[in-house]
Amino acid sequence: MLSHHAAAPEKKPVSRNGKHLTIALAGNANVGKSVIFNQLTGSHQTIGNWPGKTVESAKGFLDFEGYNITIVDLPGIYSLSTFSIEEIVTRDFIAREKPDVIINVIGAPVLERNLFFTLQLMEMDMPMVVCLNQIDLAESKGIKIDAAGLENRLGIPVVPTVASRGQGIRELVARAIETAKSPENTIATRPVAGEVIKDRPVPEAGRRGRHGRRRRHRRGARFRGGIDTGLTALAGLIDSENLDLDYPSHWVALKLLEGDATITDLVRAKSEKVIAASEVLARQTEEVYKQPRFAAVASERYALANEIAGDVQIQAVSKPTFVERLERLTTQRVFGYVTSVIVIAGLLLWTFTVGNALSTLLSDALSFFQPVDPQISGSFWSILWNGIFGGFVAGVTLVLPFVIPFYLLLAIMEDSGILTRVAFMLDSAMHQMGLHGKAIIPLILGFGCSVPAIAATRIMGTRRERLLASFAVTFAPCTARTIVVLGLVAVYVNIWWALALYVIDLIVMFIAVKVAVKVIPGDTPGLIMEMHSFKLPSLSVVLKQTWARTRSLIFLVFPLYMIGSAAVQTLYVYGILQPVSDFISPLTVSWLGLPGIAGILLIFGFVRKEMILLTMTVLFGANLAAVLTPVQLIVLALVGMLYIPCLSTVGILVKEFGWKSALAISAANLATAILIGGIAAKILPYIV
């Protein structure tokens, strides 16, 4: 029987019969790994055509024919180097946690490219099963793959699947269990160019395996010019030196040959003798191959992947279909840029139109909620009603109506393959700011809410890229900022000044990020990503994505909304806000030209940006134009857009980067808002 249940990542199922296994899912990005994870565990993971979707390993549990199985979904990567967070997570998990078996998910339509990573996994000397996924897509492109032939060439089980339909999933689990439990007295030698693999006994000279029994090390590629012999000798030296490493000795030898910095530093701390021997082998490799050592290793892997793919697959020649021609058009310089702009504009138009309608409906439905006066109702009811319940109502009426339609259309764009092309086309625009092309994904999310947008920066390769992208997101006009701009400027001044504030915000974002790029040292790498075929989005996948993101927002943001709102209400009720407002009045009144109450408004706005508008409505009534001039309305909206992020955004910044980085970003936002707001206050009286 196959049954699944989701559980907290830190928990481990208790096996009643001692039959517990850990299976790791590993593979390139966008090969259906997360779909298989969902099929096995029932967990609603985010699934989409983004590169590197799962940055942190996800975990779920499966009961299968008496086995309690932990399934770990590792990040989608293309190599086992340490150039990205995803690669580090995967390599460390395999080496240190030592799963009972690895299911290597590969995409059948791009077999050769995926085999490059398969060979690297095989070099780690772990029990493996290959999941040949997306065979339906391969067949639709005229590609036929001999799964049995591929299994023979690799020497490990290969199971064809169509994960989106659940086809082959039971057999995949069964073969994985069989591989994990198989006796280790025989083992398939690793493939080398021109060989067909057959099982044979393990020689006694082989090294000890992960369960203490003798195993013969395995590898994916063979080298010429005596390099193979040198690798074997280097692995033997590593064994004799007793370095006590988490990794197989032959894999360590291969990484030393590649010049892997992490492994080199690890070995150097234990044995200079091994390092010296590896340098000799590296020089020999470069002399034989006439290219850098890492390139020599990669070239042999690619050569073997090419040979195996050529032996086991046949591709029919056919004319490009309409969809294929459309895919090419959307990546051309002119048509691609136009399409990307239309897609983003359509996303925002849809969000604002549908969100405004939903917000009106929900506001009418919850019209019974009215803030209470603490002097009449008492301090306790003011804190409870205005703070806690008021925060909940504001979230329901002002946040969810905009976020849900935004996430719904975004999920459709992801699953159809549109969003990948938008990210690719806008890569050059991102580089003008100094950001990686992937940053367009969090920035688009930032138009909905900054919290999930900052969480989405995990798709970035390095901490520097994530930090810069998060800094840019804090300037993105989220739905809360949009509410403030529309409520203050579009209603009481005119729509053109509201649009002008959006333009100013984007210009400020561009300049601020350019400055941050100069302050934070490092280079911005180019964008390499797979361009997946267009397809009709799956209704179940779209709904799961939308609900997963909305649920995450509710659980993370709503508690912060209510706690923060209650805290500010407490300060307000006990008269603590007024001294703070008086303290900052030189900035709010003298520099920004705002009324004295502006200090309190901005403090409330720290909890939720839209509380600037809500508080003004409560204090002054519906006609704000009677108490603020057009210039003051514009300046207040501008400062509200740019100044310190809201409480929930600061919370996610602390979670992702720590207090220092969160405070630095907040201080930069605040300084920018004060500077730009003050300049606007001096210039606008001559324009408005």
C-alpha positions as CSV (number, residue, x, y, z in Angstrom):
1,M,0.0,0.0,0.0
2,L,1.2,3.5,-0.8
3,S,0.0,6.3,1.5
4,H,1.5,9.6,2.3
5,H,1.4,12.3,4.9
6,A,3.1,15.7,5.3
7,A,5.0,16.4,8.5
8,A,7.3,19.0,10.0
9,P,10.7,18.8,8.4
10,E,12.5,18.3,11.7
11,K,10.4,15.3,12.7
12,K,11.2,11.7,11.7
13,P,8.7,9.0,11.5
14,V,9.0,6.2,14.1
15,S,9.0,2.9,12.4
16,R,7.0,0.2,14.1
17,N,8.8,-2.6,12.4
18,G,12.3,-1.1,12.1
19,K,11.9,-0.7,8.3
20,H,12.8,2.9,7.8
21,L,14.5,4.4,4.8
22,T,15.6,7.9,3.7
23,I,15.3,8.6,0.0
24,A,16.8,11.8,-1.5
25,L,15.4,13.3,-4.7
26,A,18.2,14.9,-6.7
27,G,18.4,16.4,-10.2
28,N,18.5,19.4,-12.4
29,A,16.0,22.2,-12.0
30,N,12.6,21.8,-13.8
31,V,12.7,18.0,-14.4
32,G,9.6,17.4,-12.3
33,K,11.3,16.7,-9.0
34,S,8.8,18.6,-6.9
35,V,5.9,16.9,-8.8
36,I,7.3,13.5,-7.8
37,F,7.8,14.8,-4.2
38,N,4.1,15.7,-4.1
39,Q,3.1,12.4,-5.6
40,L,5.1,10.6,-2.9
41,T,4.3,12.7,0.1
42,G,1.1,14.6,-0.7
43,S,2.9,17.8,0.5
44,H,1.9,20.9,-1.4
45,Q,5.3,22.1,-2.5
46,T,5.6,25.0,-4.9
47,I,5.9,23.7,-8.4
48,G,6.8,25.8,-11.4
49,N,9.2,26.5,-14.3
50,W,11.6,28.6,-12.3
51,P,15.2,27.7,-12.2
52,G,16.2,26.4,-8.8
53,K,12.7,26.5,-7.3
54,T,13.5,24.5,-4.2
55,V,16.4,26.2,-2.5
56,E,16.1,24.6,0.9
57,S,15.5,20.9,1.1
58,A,11.9,19.9,1.7
59,K,10.9,16.8,3.6
60,G,7.9,14.6,3.7
61,F,6.9,11.0,4.7
62,L,5.7,8.0,2.8
63,D,4.3,4.6,4.0
64,F,4.9,1.9,1.3
65,E,4.4,-1.8,1.8
66,G,5.5,-1.8,5.4
67,Y,8.3,0.8,5.0
68,N,8.3,4.2,6.7
69,I,10.2,6.3,4.2
70,T,11.5,9.9,4.6
71,I,11.5,11.7,1.3
72,V,13.9,14.7,0.9
73,D,13.6,17.0,-2.0
74,L,17.0,18.5,-2.7
75,P,17.6,21.7,-4.6
76,G,17.6,21.6,-8.4
77,I,21.2,21.9,-9.5
78,Y,23.4,21.2,-12.5
79,S,26.7,20.2,-10.8
80,L,28.2,19.2,-7.4
81,S,30.5,22.2,-7.2
82,T,30.2,24.8,-4.5
83,F,29.4,27.8,-6.7
84,S,25.8,28.2,-5.3
85,I,23.8,27.7,-2.1
86,E,21.8,25.0,-3.9
87,E,25.0,23.0,-4.7
88,I,26.3,23.3,-1.2
89,V,23.0,22.1,0.3
90,T,22.8,19.0,-2.0
91,R,26.5,18.0,-1.6
92,D,26.5,18.4,2.2
93,F,23.2,16.4,2.6
94,I,24.4,13.5,0.5
95,A,27.9,13.4,2.1
96,R,26.8,13.9,5.8
97,E,23.3,12.5,6.0
98,K,24.0,9.6,3.7
99,P,20.5,8.7,2.5
100,D,19.8,5.0,1.9
101,V,19.2,5.7,-1.8
102,I,19.2,8.6,-4.2
103,I,16.5,9.0,-6.8
104,N,18.1,11.0,-9.6
105,V,15.3,12.6,-11.5
106,I,16.2,13.4,-15.1
107,G,14.2,15.0,-17.9
108,A,13.7,12.7,-20.9
109,P,13.5,15.6,-23.4
110,V,17.0,16.8,-22.4
111,L,18.6,13.5,-21.6
112,E,22.2,14.4,-22.5
113,R,22.3,17.5,-20.4
114,N,20.8,15.7,-17.4
115,L,23.3,12.8,-17.7
116,F,26.1,15.2,-16.9
117,F,24.8,15.6,-13.4
118,T,23.9,11.9,-13.2
119,L,27.6,11.0,-13.7
120,Q,28.6,13.3,-11.0
121,L,26.1,11.7,-8.5
122,M,27.5,8.3,-9.4
123,E,31.0,9.5,-8.5
124,M,29.8,10.0,-4.9
125,D,29.4,6.2,-4.6
126,M,25.9,6.1,-3.3
127,P,23.0,3.7,-4.0
128,M,21.1,5.3,-6.9
129,V,18.0,4.9,-9.1
130,V,17.4,7.0,-12.2
131,C,13.9,8.3,-12.6
132,L,13.5,9.0,-16.4
133,N,10.7,11.5,-16.1
134,Q,8.7,13.5,-18.7
135,I,8.8,10.7,-21.2
136,D,5.4,11.9,-22.6
137,L,7.0,15.3,-23.4
138,A,10.0,13.5,-25.0
139,E,7.6,11.4,-27.2
140,S,5.7,14.6,-28.2
141,K,9.0,15.9,-29.6
142,G,9.7,12.7,-31.5
143,I,12.3,11.5,-28.9
144,K,12.3,7.8,-28.1
145,I,14.6,6.5,-25.3
146,D,15.6,2.9,-24.6
147,A,15.2,2.8,-20.8
148,A,16.6,-0.8,-20.6
149,G,19.6,0.3,-22.7
150,L,20.2,3.3,-20.5
151,E,20.0,1.1,-17.4
152,N,22.6,-1.3,-18.9
153,R,24.9,1.6,-19.8
154,L,24.7,3.2,-16.4
155,G,24.7,0.0,-14.4
156,I,21.9,1.3,-12.1
157,P,18.1,0.9,-12.2
158,V,16.2,3.2,-14.6
159,V,12.4,3.7,-14.2
160,P,10.4,5.7,-16.9
161,T,7.8,8.0,-15.3
162,V,5.2,10.6,-16.2
163,A,5.0,12.2,-12.7
164,S,2.3,14.7,-13.6
165,R,-0.1,11.7,-14.1
166,G,1.4,9.4,-11.4
167,Q,2.6,7.0,-14.1
168,G,5.5,4.8,-12.9
169,I,5.6,6.2,-9.3
170,R,4.9,2.9,-7.6
171,E,7.6,1.1,-9.6
172,L,10.0,3.9,-8.8
173,V,9.6,3.5,-5.1
174,A,9.8,-0.3,-5.3
175,R,13.1,-0.1,-7.3
176,A,14.4,2.4,-4.8
177,I,13.7,0.2,-1.8
178,E,15.2,-2.8,-3.7
179,T,18.4,-0.8,-4.4
180,A,18.7,0.4,-0.8
181,K,18.2,-3.1,0.6
182,S,20.2,-5.0,-2.0
183,P,23.3,-6.9,-0.6
184,E,26.6,-5.2,-1.4
185,N,28.6,-8.3,-2.3
186,T,28.1,-7.4,-6.0
187,I,28.0,-4.0,-7.6
188,A,28.0,-2.6,-11.1
189,T,31.2,-1.0,-12.2
190,R,30.8,2.6,-13.4
191,P,30.4,3.3,-17.1
192,V,33.4,4.2,-19.2
193,A,33.4,5.3,-22.8
194,G,32.8,2.4,-25.1
195,E,31.8,-0.2,-22.4
196,V,28.6,-2.0,-21.6
197,I,28.1,-2.5,-17.9
198,K,27.7,-5.9,-16.2
199,D,27.5,-6.9,-12.6
200,R,30.5,-8.6,-11.2
201,P,31.9,-9.5,-7.7
202,V,33.6,-6.8,-5.7
203,P,37.3,-7.4,-5.4
204,E,38.6,-7.6,-1.8
205,A,40.9,-4.7,-2.5
206,G,38.0,-2.4,-2.8
207,R,37.4,0.2,-0.2
208,R,34.9,-0.1,2.7
209,G,31.4,1.2,1.9
210,R,29.0,3.2,3.9
211,H,27.8,0.2,5.9
212,G,31.3,-1.1,6.7
213,R,31.5,-3.7,3.9
214,R,34.0,-3.8,1.2
215,R,32.9,-1.8,-1.9
216,R,34.7,-0.9,-5.1
217,H,34.7,2.8,-5.7
218,R,32.8,3.8,-8.9
219,R,33.2,6.7,-11.3
220,G,31.5,8.2,-14.2
221,A,34.2,9.0,-16.7
222,R,37.6,7.6,-17.8
223,F,40.7,9.8,-18.5
224,R,43.5,9.2,-20.9
225,G,47.3,9.7,-20.6
226,G,47.7,7.9,-17.3
227,I,45.3,10.2,-15.5
228,D,43.1,7.3,-14.5
229,T,46.0,5.5,-12.9
230,G,47.0,8.7,-11.1
231,L,43.5,9.2,-9.7
232,T,43.5,5.6,-8.4
233,A,46.9,6.2,-6.7
234,L,45.7,9.5,-5.2
235,A,42.6,7.8,-3.8
236,G,44.8,5.2,-2.3
237,L,47.0,7.8,-0.7
238,I,43.9,9.5,0.7
239,D,42.8,6.2,2.3
240,S,46.3,5.5,3.7
241,E,46.4,9.0,5.3
242,N,43.2,8.3,7.3
243,L,41.8,11.8,6.7
244,D,38.5,10.9,8.2
245,L,36.4,12.7,5.5
246,D,32.7,12.4,4.9
247,Y,33.3,11.8,1.2
248,P,34.5,8.7,-0.7
249,S,38.2,8.8,-1.3
250,H,38.0,8.5,-5.1
251,W,35.5,11.4,-5.2
252,V,37.8,13.5,-3.1
253,A,40.6,12.7,-5.5
254,L,38.5,13.7,-8.4
255,K,37.5,17.0,-6.7
256,L,41.2,17.7,-5.9
257,L,42.0,17.2,-9.6
258,E,39.2,19.6,-10.5
259,G,40.6,22.2,-8.1
260,D,37.5,22.3,-5.9
261,A,38.3,25.0,-3.3
262,T,36.2,23.6,-0.5
263,I,37.6,20.1,-0.7
264,T,41.1,21.4,-1.2
265,D,40.9,23.5,2.0
266,L,39.5,20.5,3.8
267,V,42.3,18.2,2.8
268,R,45.0,20.8,3.2
269,A,44.1,21.1,6.9
270,K,44.8,17.4,7.3
271,S,47.5,16.4,4.8
272,E,49.9,18.5,2.8
273,K,51.2,15.3,1.3
274,V,47.9,14.6,-0.4
275,I,47.7,18.2,-1.7
276,A,51.2,17.9,-3.2
277,A,50.3,14.7,-5.0
278,S,47.1,16.2,-6.3
279,E,49.0,19.2,-7.7
280,V,51.3,16.9,-9.6
281,L,48.3,15.1,-11.1
282,A,46.7,18.4,-12.0
283,R,49.7,19.5,-13.9
284,Q,49.9,16.2,-15.7
285,T,46.2,16.5,-16.6
286,E,46.7,20.0,-18.1
287,E,49.6,18.8,-20.1
288,V,47.7,15.9,-21.5
289,Y,44.4,17.8,-22.3
290,K,45.9,21.2,-23.2
291,Q,43.3,22.9,-21.1
292,P,42.6,23.8,-17.4
293,R,42.1,20.8,-15.2
294,F,38.5,21.5,-14.3
295,A,37.7,21.8,-18.0
296,A,39.4,18.5,-18.7
297,V,37.2,16.7,-16.1
298,A,34.1,18.4,-17.4
299,S,34.9,17.5,-21.0
300,E,35.2,13.8,-20.2
301,R,31.9,13.9,-18.4
302,Y,30.2,15.6,-21.3
303,A,31.8,13.2,-23.8
304,L,30.4,10.2,-21.9
305,A,27.0,11.8,-21.4
306,N,26.9,12.5,-25.2
307,E,27.9,9.0,-26.0
308,I,25.3,7.4,-23.7
309,A,22.5,9.6,-24.9
310,G,23.4,8.9,-28.5
311,D,23.3,5.2,-27.9
312,V,19.9,5.0,-26.1
313,Q,17.8,7.7,-27.8
314,I,16.4,8.3,-31.3
315,Q,15.0,11.7,-32.3
316,A,12.8,12.0,-35.3
317,V,13.3,15.1,-37.6
318,S,10.1,17.2,-37.8
319,K,9.1,20.8,-38.8
320,P,8.8,23.4,-36.0
321,T,5.3,23.5,-34.6
322,F,3.4,26.8,-34.0
323,V,4.2,26.6,-30.3
324,E,7.9,26.2,-31.0
325,R,7.9,29.2,-33.3
326,L,6.1,31.2,-30.6
327,E,8.7,30.1,-28.1
328,R,11.4,31.5,-30.3
329,L,9.6,34.7,-30.9
330,T,9.2,35.4,-27.2
331,T,13.0,35.3,-26.7
332,Q,13.8,37.6,-29.7
333,R,15.1,41.1,-28.8
334,V,12.2,43.2,-29.9
335,F,9.1,40.9,-29.7
336,G,10.4,39.4,-26.5
337,Y,10.8,42.7,-24.7
338,V,7.3,43.9,-25.9
339,T,5.8,40.6,-24.7
340,S,7.5,40.8,-21.3
341,V,6.2,44.3,-20.7
342,I,2.7,43.3,-21.8
343,V,2.8,40.3,-19.5
344,I,3.9,42.3,-16.4
345,A,1.4,45.2,-17.2
346,G,-1.4,42.6,-17.6
347,L,-0.5,41.0,-14.3
348,L,-0.6,44.3,-12.5
349,L,-3.8,45.4,-14.2
350,W,-5.5,42.1,-13.4
351,T,-4.3,42.4,-9.7
352,F,-5.6,46.0,-9.3
353,T,-8.9,45.5,-11.1
354,V,-9.9,42.2,-9.4
355,G,-8.3,43.2,-6.1
356,N,-10.3,46.4,-5.9
357,A,-13.5,44.6,-6.6
358,L,-12.8,42.0,-4.0
359,S,-11.7,44.6,-1.5
360,T,-15.0,46.5,-1.9
361,L,-17.0,43.3,-1.4
362,L,-15.1,42.2,1.7
363,S,-15.2,45.7,3.2
364,D,-19.0,45.8,2.8
365,A,-19.3,42.3,4.3
366,L,-17.2,43.4,7.3
367,S,-18.7,46.9,7.6
368,F,-19.7,46.1,11.2
369,F,-16.1,46.7,12.3
370,Q,-15.6,50.3,13.5
371,P,-12.6,51.5,15.6
372,V,-13.5,52.3,19.2
373,D,-12.4,55.4,21.2
374,P,-10.3,54.3,24.2
375,Q,-11.6,57.2,26.3
376,I,-15.1,55.8,25.9
377,S,-14.6,52.1,25.6
378,G,-11.5,51.7,27.8
379,S,-7.9,50.8,27.1
380,F,-8.4,47.0,27.0
381,W,-11.1,47.1,24.3
382,S,-9.2,49.6,22.3
383,I,-6.1,47.4,22.2
384,L,-8.2,44.2,21.6
385,W,-10.6,45.7,19.1
386,N,-8.5,48.3,17.3
387,G,-5.3,46.4,17.6
388,I,-5.8,42.6,17.3
389,F,-9.1,42.3,15.6
390,G,-8.6,45.5,13.6
391,G,-5.3,44.1,12.2
392,F,-7.1,40.9,11.2
393,V,-9.9,42.8,9.4
394,A,-7.5,45.1,7.6
395,G,-5.6,42.1,6.4
396,V,-8.7,40.4,5.1
397,T,-10.1,43.6,3.4
398,L,-6.9,45.2,2.1
399,V,-4.3,42.5,1.6
400,L,-5.9,39.2,0.6
401,P,-8.1,40.8,-2.1
402,F,-5.0,41.9,-4.0
403,V,-2.7,39.1,-3.1
404,I,-4.9,36.2,-4.1
405,P,-5.6,37.3,-7.7
406,F,-1.9,38.2,-8.1
407,Y,-0.7,34.8,-7.0
408,L,-3.4,33.1,-9.1
409,L,-2.2,34.7,-12.3
410,L,1.4,34.3,-11.4
411,A,1.0,30.6,-10.9
412,I,-0.7,30.3,-14.3
413,M,2.3,32.2,-15.9
414,E,4.8,29.9,-14.1
415,D,3.2,26.6,-15.0
416,S,2.6,27.6,-18.6
417,G,6.3,28.6,-19.1
418,I,5.7,32.3,-19.7
419,L,7.4,33.6,-16.6
420,T,10.7,31.9,-17.4
421,R,10.9,33.9,-20.7
422,V,10.0,37.1,-19.0
423,A,12.9,36.6,-16.5
424,F,15.2,35.8,-19.4
425,M,14.2,38.8,-21.5
426,L,14.5,41.2,-18.5
427,D,17.9,39.9,-17.5
428,S,19.7,42.8,-19.3
429,A,17.5,45.3,-17.5
430,M,18.3,43.7,-14.2
431,H,22.0,43.9,-15.0
432,Q,21.7,47.6,-15.6
433,M,20.9,47.9,-11.9
434,G,23.6,45.3,-11.0
435,L,21.1,42.5,-10.2
436,H,21.0,39.0,-11.5
437,G,18.3,38.2,-14.1
438,K,16.5,35.9,-11.6
439,A,15.8,39.0,-9.5
440,I,12.9,39.8,-11.7
441,I,10.9,37.0,-10.1
442,P,11.0,38.4,-6.5
443,L,10.5,42.0,-7.9
444,I,7.3,40.9,-9.6
445,L,6.2,39.1,-6.4
446,G,7.0,42.4,-4.6
447,F,4.2,44.1,-6.4
448,G,1.9,41.8,-4.4
449,C,3.7,41.6,-1.0
450,S,7.3,42.1,0.0
451,V,7.3,39.2,2.5
452,P,6.9,36.3,0.0
453,A,9.0,38.3,-2.5
454,I,12.0,38.4,-0.1
455,A,11.5,34.7,0.7
456,A,11.6,34.1,-3.1
457,T,15.1,35.6,-3.3
458,R,16.3,32.1,-2.2
459,I,16.4,31.3,-5.9
460,M,19.4,33.6,-6.1
461,G,22.8,31.9,-6.1
462,T,24.7,33.8,-3.5
463,R,23.9,35.7,-0.3
464,R,25.1,39.0,-2.0
465,E,22.6,38.5,-4.8
466,R,19.8,37.7,-2.4
467,L,20.6,40.7,-0.2
468,L,20.7,43.1,-3.2
469,A,17.4,41.6,-4.6
470,S,15.8,41.9,-1.2
471,F,16.9,45.6,-1.0
472,A,15.3,46.2,-4.4
473,V,12.1,44.5,-3.2
474,T,11.7,46.9,-0.3
475,F,11.2,49.7,-2.8
476,A,8.7,47.7,-5.0
477,P,5.2,49.3,-4.8
478,C,3.4,46.4,-3.0
479,T,-0.4,46.3,-2.7
480,A,-0.3,48.2,0.7
481,R,1.8,51.0,-0.8
482,T,-0.6,51.0,-3.8
483,I,-3.5,51.5,-1.4
484,V,-1.8,54.5,0.2
485,V,-1.0,56.1,-3.2
486,L,-4.5,55.5,-4.6
487,G,-6.2,56.5,-1.4
488,L,-4.2,59.7,-0.8
489,V,-3.2,60.9,-4.3
490,A,-5.4,59.4,-6.9
491,V,-8.6,60.2,-5.0
492,Y,-7.7,63.7,-3.6
493,V,-5.2,65.0,-6.2
494,N,-5.5,63.2,-9.5
495,I,-4.5,59.9,-11.1
496,W,-1.6,61.4,-13.0
497,W,0.3,62.4,-9.8
498,A,-0.4,58.8,-8.5
499,L,1.2,57.4,-11.7
500,A,4.1,59.9,-11.3
501,L,4.8,58.5,-7.8
502,Y,5.1,55.1,-9.3
503,V,7.7,56.3,-11.8
504,I,9.6,58.2,-9.1
505,D,9.6,55.0,-7.0
506,L,11.1,52.9,-9.8
507,I,13.7,55.6,-10.5
508,V,14.7,55.7,-6.8
509,M,14.8,51.9,-6.7
510,F,17.2,51.9,-9.7
511,I,19.5,54.5,-8.2
512,A,19.5,53.0,-4.7
513,V,20.3,49.5,-6.0
514,K,23.1,50.9,-8.2
515,V,24.6,52.5,-5.0
516,A,24.2,49.3,-3.0
517,V,26.0,47.3,-5.7
518,K,29.0,49.6,-5.3
519,V,28.9,49.3,-1.5
520,I,28.6,45.5,-1.4
521,P,31.6,44.0,-3.2
522,G,31.2,41.2,-5.7
523,D,30.3,40.4,-9.3
524,T,26.9,39.8,-10.8
525,P,26.9,36.6,-12.8
526,G,25.1,36.1,-16.1
527,L,21.8,34.3,-16.3
528,I,21.7,30.7,-17.5
529,M,18.4,29.0,-17.4
530,E,16.4,26.3,-19.2
531,M,13.6,27.6,-21.5
532,H,10.8,25.2,-21.1
533,S,8.1,24.6,-23.7
534,F,4.8,26.4,-23.5
535,K,2.0,24.2,-22.1
536,L,-1.5,24.5,-20.8
537,P,-1.2,25.1,-17.0
538,S,-2.5,22.4,-14.7
539,L,-5.5,23.5,-12.7
540,S,-4.5,21.5,-9.7
541,V,-0.9,22.8,-9.8
542,V,-2.1,26.4,-10.1
543,L,-4.5,26.1,-7.2
544,K,-1.9,24.4,-5.0
545,Q,0.6,27.1,-5.8
546,T,-1.9,29.9,-5.1
547,W,-3.1,28.3,-1.8
548,A,0.5,27.5,-0.7
549,R,1.6,31.1,-1.1
550,T,-1.6,32.6,0.3
551,R,-1.4,30.2,3.3
552,S,2.2,31.2,3.9
553,L,1.3,34.8,3.8
554,I,-1.6,34.4,6.2
555,F,0.5,32.4,8.8
556,L,3.5,34.8,8.6
557,V,1.9,38.2,8.0
558,F,-1.4,38.1,9.9
559,P,0.2,37.3,13.3
560,L,2.7,40.1,12.8
561,Y,-0.2,42.4,11.7
562,M,-2.2,41.7,14.9
563,I,0.7,41.7,17.3
564,G,2.3,44.9,15.8
565,S,-1.1,46.6,15.6
566,A,-1.8,45.8,19.3
567,A,1.6,47.1,20.3
568,V,1.1,50.4,18.5
569,Q,-2.4,50.7,19.9
570,T,-0.9,50.1,23.4
571,L,1.6,52.9,22.9
572,Y,-1.2,55.1,21.5
573,V,-3.6,54.4,24.4
574,Y,-1.0,55.2,27.1
575,G,0.1,58.4,25.4
576,I,3.6,57.2,24.4
577,L,3.2,57.9,20.7
578,Q,2.8,61.6,21.1
579,P,6.3,62.2,22.6
580,V,7.8,60.2,19.8
581,S,5.9,62.2,17.3
582,D,7.1,65.5,18.9
583,F,10.7,64.2,18.9
584,I,10.6,63.6,15.1
585,S,8.7,66.7,14.3
586,P,11.8,68.6,13.1
587,L,11.8,66.0,10.2
588,T,8.1,65.6,9.6
589,V,7.1,69.2,10.0
590,S,10.1,71.4,9.2
591,W,11.8,69.2,6.5
592,L,8.8,67.3,5.0
593,G,6.3,70.1,5.5
594,L,3.7,67.7,6.9
595,P,1.3,68.4,9.8
596,G,2.3,67.4,13.3
597,I,0.2,64.3,13.3
598,A,2.3,62.9,10.4
599,G,4.8,61.4,12.9
600,I,2.1,59.2,14.5
601,L,0.8,58.3,11.0
602,L,4.3,57.0,9.9
603,I,4.7,55.1,13.2
604,F,1.4,53.3,12.5
605,G,2.5,52.8,8.9
606,F,5.5,50.8,10.2
607,V,3.0,48.1,11.2
608,R,1.2,48.2,7.9
609,K,1.6,50.8,5.2
610,E,-2.1,51.1,4.6
611,M,-2.6,52.1,8.3
612,I,-1.4,55.6,7.2
613,L,-4.6,55.9,5.3
614,L,-6.8,54.1,7.8
615,T,-5.6,56.2,10.7
616,M,-6.1,59.4,8.8
617,T,-9.6,58.3,7.9
618,V,-10.4,57.5,11.6
619,L,-8.9,60.8,12.8
620,F,-10.1,63.2,10.1
621,G,-13.0,61.5,8.4
622,A,-13.5,60.8,4.7
623,N,-12.5,64.1,3.2
624,L,-8.8,64.2,3.7
625,A,-8.4,67.1,1.3
626,A,-10.0,69.4,3.9
627,V,-7.1,68.9,6.3
628,L,-4.1,68.3,4.0
629,T,-3.0,70.3,1.0
630,P,-2.3,68.5,-2.4
631,V,1.4,69.0,-1.8
632,Q,1.2,67.4,1.7
633,L,-0.9,64.5,0.3
634,I,1.7,63.8,-2.4
635,V,4.7,64.1,0.0
636,L,3.0,61.8,2.6
637,A,2.3,59.2,0.0
638,L,5.8,59.4,-1.4
639,V,7.4,59.1,2.0
640,G,5.0,56.2,2.8
641,M,6.2,54.4,-0.3
642,L,9.9,54.8,0.4
643,Y,10.4,54.8,4.1
644,I,11.2,51.9,6.5
645,P,9.6,48.6,5.4
646,C,6.6,47.4,7.3
647,L,6.9,45.2,10.4
648,S,6.3,41.9,8.6
649,T,8.9,42.8,5.9
650,V,11.5,43.6,8.6
651,G,10.6,40.3,10.2
652,I,11.4,38.3,7.1
653,L,14.6,40.3,6.5
654,V,15.7,39.4,10.0
655,K,14.8,35.7,9.4
656,E,16.7,35.6,6.1
657,F,19.7,37.8,6.8
658,G,19.9,38.6,10.5
659,W,19.4,41.8,12.5
660,K,22.4,43.7,11.1
661,S,21.4,43.4,7.5
662,A,17.7,44.1,8.3
663,L,18.6,47.3,10.2
664,A,20.9,48.4,7.4
665,I,18.2,48.0,4.8
666,S,15.7,49.7,6.9
667,A,18.0,52.6,7.6
668,A,18.8,53.0,3.9
669,N,15.0,53.1,3.1
670,L,14.4,55.6,5.8
671,A,17.3,57.9,4.8
672,T,16.1,57.7,1.1
673,A,12.5,58.6,2.0
674,I,13.6,61.6,4.2
675,L,15.9,62.9,1.5
676,I,13.5,62.4,-1.5
677,G,10.5,63.6,0.6
678,G,12.2,66.8,1.7
679,I,13.3,67.6,-1.8
680,A,9.8,67.0,-3.1
681,A,8.3,69.2,-0.4
682,K,10.5,72.1,-1.5
683,I,9.8,71.7,-5.3
684,L,6.2,70.6,-5.5
685,P,4.6,74.0,-4.3
686,Y,5.9,75.5,-7.6
687,I,4.4,72.6,-9.7
688,V,1.2,71.4,-8.1
